[in-house]
Amino acid sequence: MADPQEVLERHLELRSLPNVLNVAIASKWIDGKDTGIPSIVVYVAKKKSLRALKKVDRVPSEVEGVPVDVIELSSPDFKLGDTATSRLPPGVQRRIAGGVRK
């Protein structure tokens, strides 16, 4: 099998598919169990049926022989960008300094 990271770097178009939030390399999960198989993981806001998607908008099941796993990042208790800190007034929120220190 090809190196998953190299394959992902050649297929950055996965990030531009509708509903895709992020793409990473991780183990493939089947029926709630970690298979230990390295895969490209596509994180989506909401999984949709194949019939609800145009063919060009579908996440492939594999890319260059590397399996692709689709993980839904939504639940009734989780909203992107909604945290206890984000609900505080802006003047009270802690700021995070960006960049890298050497």
Phi, psi and omega per residue, in radians:
M1 nan 2.508 3.117
A2 -1.192 2.772 3.093
D3 -1.162 2.092 -3.083
P4 -0.995 -0.681 -3.123
Q5 -1.131 -0.745 3.119
E6 -1.128 -0.706 3.117
V7 -1.109 -0.779 3.125
L8 -1.055 -0.724 3.138
E9 -1.105 -0.484 3.093
R10 -1.462 -0.225 -3.065
H11 -2.235 0.931 3.137
L12 -1.175 -0.206 3.108
E13 -1.099 -0.316 3.074
L14 -1.021 -0.577 -3.126
R15 -1.198 -0.373 -3.073
S16 -1.666 0.036 3.088
L17 -1.183 2.583 3.127
P18 -1.023 2.492 3.056
N19 1.383 -0.110 -3.110
V20 -1.437 2.242 3.126
L21 -1.699 -0.641 -3.105
N22 -2.856 2.861 3.105
V23 -2.385 2.401 -3.105
A24 -2.622 3.092 3.044
I25 -1.890 2.240 3.117
A26 -2.828 3.071 3.098
S27 -1.232 2.570 3.062
K28 -1.388 2.401 3.102
W29 -1.938 2.380 3.074
I30 -2.299 2.217 -3.128
D31 0.898 0.723 3.087
G32 1.347 0.175 -3.125
K33 -2.112 2.381 3.100
D34 -1.286 2.101 -3.130
T35 -1.470 -0.289 -3.076
G36 1.375 0.013 -3.135
I37 -1.479 2.105 3.103
P38 -1.076 2.364 -3.123
S39 -2.578 2.917 2.985
I40 -1.547 2.168 -3.128
V41 -1.854 2.190 3.122
V42 -1.886 2.048 3.138
Y43 -1.626 2.211 -3.121
V44 -2.128 2.730 3.109
A45 -1.215 -0.657 -3.115
K46 -2.683 2.236 3.059
K47 -1.231 2.467 3.126
K48 -2.197 2.699 3.103
S49 -1.213 2.680 3.131
L50 -1.044 -0.599 -3.141
R51 -1.151 -0.447 -3.124
A52 -1.417 -0.156 -3.090
L53 -1.959 2.514 2.977
K54 -1.202 2.682 -3.126
K55 -0.993 -0.673 -3.106
V56 -1.247 -0.286 -3.120
D57 -1.712 0.012 -3.097
R58 -1.424 2.501 3.032
V59 -1.396 2.215 -3.129
P60 -1.201 2.703 3.134
S61 -1.363 -0.352 3.043
E62 -2.716 2.730 3.102
V63 -2.342 2.078 -3.124
E64 0.896 0.666 3.113
G65 1.483 -0.096 3.110
V66 -1.611 2.189 3.128
P67 -1.128 2.631 3.112
V68 -2.063 2.317 3.131
D69 -2.021 2.360 3.112
V70 -1.891 2.151 -3.119
I71 -2.043 2.239 3.100
E72 -1.501 2.257 -3.117
L73 -1.855 0.710 3.093
S74 -2.350 2.639 3.073
S75 -2.794 2.918 3.126
P76 -1.078 -0.423 -3.080
D77 -1.715 0.032 -3.010
F78 -2.322 2.206 3.030
K79 -2.226 2.350 3.122
L80 -1.077 2.315 3.103
G81 1.404 -0.001 -3.113
D82 -1.872 1.779 3.105
T83 -2.273 2.929 3.108
A84 -1.003 -0.715 -3.135
T85 -1.167 -0.675 -3.107
S86 -1.176 -0.328 3.123
R87 -1.504 -0.143 3.094
L88 -1.328 2.723 3.067
P89 -1.037 2.537 -3.079
P90 -0.924 -0.636 -3.125
G91 -1.185 -0.282 -3.090
V92 -1.722 -0.396 -3.098
Q93 -1.145 2.456 3.072
R94 -1.300 2.479 3.093
R95 -1.667 2.520 3.095
I96 -1.904 2.185 3.127
A97 -1.359 2.265 3.115
G98 -1.512 2.961 3.072
G99 1.833 3.138 -3.100
V100 -2.175 2.343 3.071
R101 -1.743 2.502 3.086
K102 -1.897 nan nan
